[in-house]
Amino acid sequence: MDLVDAIRIVTRSWSFSTEEYQALENLDLDERAISDFAFRHVVLHLCESSGKLAGFVEDMDHGCAFDVSVIPNRIIKMLINTLRLAELHGMTGEDLAKGIQKWADSKEVK
């Protein structure tokens, strides 16, 4: 599977509808309102995943045992959210691949 396939799978499996998100019932269901809601919601998922990882690491700093088996699931969820966010922003798998290559070539993280 490449990034194009991954975005297609994530987008097909994660739609934004009133059946899934009751908050959409309160919005004018125009395409822009749904798109704005979706973008915001995916960003919140990314923040949630980052926060959960931060919590695990913070606990480790205080000497608590850390269950490393939770890491793969967090990474997968963050990737899914990143791919959905990219698609919502109009980016393609090719755009992501080019951006990754550009980053690797320049060694700059922005």
One Martini backbone bead per residue (centre of mass of N, CA, C, O) as a GRO file, in nm:
protein
  110
    1MET     BB    1   0.098   0.036   0.021
    2ASP     BB    2   0.027   0.364  -0.037
    3LEU     BB    3  -0.067   0.687   0.010
    4VAL     BB    4  -0.304   0.679  -0.183
    5ASP     BB    5  -0.441   0.430  -0.062
    6ALA     BB    6  -0.458   0.529   0.230
    7ILE     BB    7  -0.641   0.771   0.177
    8ARG     BB    8  -0.874   0.615   0.051
    9ILE     BB    9  -0.938   0.435   0.295
   10VAL     BB   10  -0.985   0.654   0.506
   11THR     BB   11  -1.207   0.812   0.355
   12ARG     BB   12  -1.405   0.571   0.321
   13SER     BB   13  -1.407   0.504   0.648
   14TRP     BB   14  -1.430   0.843   0.702
   15SER     BB   15  -1.711   1.002   0.755
   16PHE     BB   16  -1.929   1.298   0.739
   17SER     BB   17  -2.219   1.262   0.937
   18THR     BB   18  -2.512   1.261   1.117
   19GLU     BB   19  -2.477   0.965   1.209
   20GLU     BB   20  -2.186   1.020   1.344
   21TYR     BB   21  -2.252   1.350   1.384
   22GLN     BB   22  -2.461   1.539   1.567
   23ALA     BB   23  -2.338   1.830   1.528
   24LEU     BB   24  -2.435   1.855   1.224
   25GLU     BB   25  -2.739   1.920   1.281
   26ASN     BB   26  -2.660   2.236   1.361
   27LEU     BB   27  -2.585   2.268   1.068
   28ASP     BB   28  -2.532   2.376   0.777
   29LEU     BB   29  -2.523   2.139   0.504
   30ASP     BB   30  -2.278   2.247   0.381
   31GLU     BB   31  -1.974   2.185   0.258
   32ARG     BB   32  -1.812   2.388   0.434
   33ALA     BB   33  -1.915   2.309   0.717
   34ILE     BB   34  -1.825   2.016   0.704
   35SER     BB   35  -1.525   2.070   0.646
   36ASP     BB   36  -1.467   2.234   0.902
   37PHE     BB   37  -1.550   2.018   1.101
   38ALA     BB   38  -1.357   1.795   1.008
   39PHE     BB   39  -1.093   1.942   1.053
   40ARG     BB   40  -1.132   1.996   1.353
   41HIS     BB   41  -1.175   1.700   1.442
   42VAL     BB   42  -0.900   1.590   1.350
   43VAL     BB   43  -0.727   1.775   1.521
   44LEU     BB   44  -0.837   1.666   1.789
   45HIS     BB   45  -0.732   1.379   1.749
   46LEU     BB   46  -0.433   1.456   1.741
   47CYS     BB   47  -0.424   1.582   2.022
   48GLU     BB   48  -0.516   1.335   2.176
   49SER     BB   49  -0.282   1.148   2.095
   50SER     BB   50  -0.054   1.327   2.199
   51GLY     BB   51  -0.153   1.337   2.492
   52LYS     BB   52  -0.130   1.037   2.552
   53LEU     BB   53   0.172   1.016   2.503
   54ALA     BB   54   0.256   1.232   2.706
   55GLY     BB   55   0.143   1.084   2.953
   56PHE     BB   56   0.326   0.840   2.938
   57VAL     BB   57   0.597   0.994   2.955
   58GLU     BB   58   0.545   1.146   3.217
   59ASP     BB   59   0.521   0.896   3.392
   60MET     BB   60   0.809   0.797   3.340
   61ASP     BB   61   0.952   1.047   3.473
   62HIS     BB   62   0.812   0.926   3.758
   63GLY     BB   63   0.859   0.592   3.739
   64CYS     BB   64   0.657   0.468   3.567
   65ALA     BB   65   0.518   0.233   3.409
   66PHE     BB   66   0.532   0.127   3.059
   67ASP     BB   67   0.311   0.041   2.800
   68VAL     BB   68   0.429  -0.031   2.482
   69SER     BB   69   0.168  -0.156   2.342
   70VAL     BB   70   0.029   0.138   2.279
   71ILE     BB   71   0.197   0.271   2.051
   72PRO     BB   72   0.099   0.160   1.776
   73ASN     BB   73  -0.192   0.268   1.797
   74ARG     BB   74  -0.117   0.569   1.813
   75ILE     BB   75   0.035   0.584   1.544
   76ILE     BB   76  -0.195   0.494   1.361
   77LYS     BB   77  -0.394   0.718   1.442
   78MET     BB   78  -0.211   0.953   1.352
   79LEU     BB   79  -0.196   0.870   1.056
   80ILE     BB   80  -0.493   0.873   0.991
   81ASN     BB   81  -0.534   1.171   1.066
   82THR     BB   82  -0.326   1.286   0.868
   83LEU     BB   83  -0.456   1.178   0.609
   84ARG     BB   84  -0.732   1.317   0.648
   85LEU     BB   85  -0.624   1.606   0.664
   86ALA     BB   86  -0.495   1.613   0.388
   87GLU     BB   87  -0.753   1.559   0.226
   88LEU     BB   88  -0.915   1.805   0.338
   89HIS     BB   89  -0.676   2.001   0.213
   90GLY     BB   90  -0.603   1.863  -0.085
   91MET     BB   91  -0.414   1.633  -0.049
   92THR     BB   92  -0.194   1.399  -0.168
   93GLY     BB   93   0.013   1.138  -0.180
   94GLU     BB   94   0.215   1.288  -0.358
   95ASP     BB   95   0.247   1.535  -0.180
   96LEU     BB   96   0.359   1.385   0.062
   97ALA     BB   97   0.601   1.251  -0.074
   98LYS     BB   98   0.735   1.514  -0.163
   99GLY     BB   99   0.759   1.640   0.121
  100ILE     BB  100   0.936   1.418   0.240
  101GLN     BB  101   1.167   1.444   0.037
  102LYS     BB  102   1.229   1.740   0.089
  103TRP     BB  103   1.300   1.705   0.384
  104ALA     BB  104   1.530   1.498   0.344
  105ASP     BB  105   1.705   1.680   0.157
  106SER     BB  106   1.715   1.933   0.376
  107LYS     BB  107   1.671   1.870   0.692
  108GLU     BB  108   1.391   2.018   0.736
  109VAL     BB  109   1.186   2.133   1.005
  110LYS     BB  110   0.847   2.299   1.006
   0.00000   0.00000   0.00000
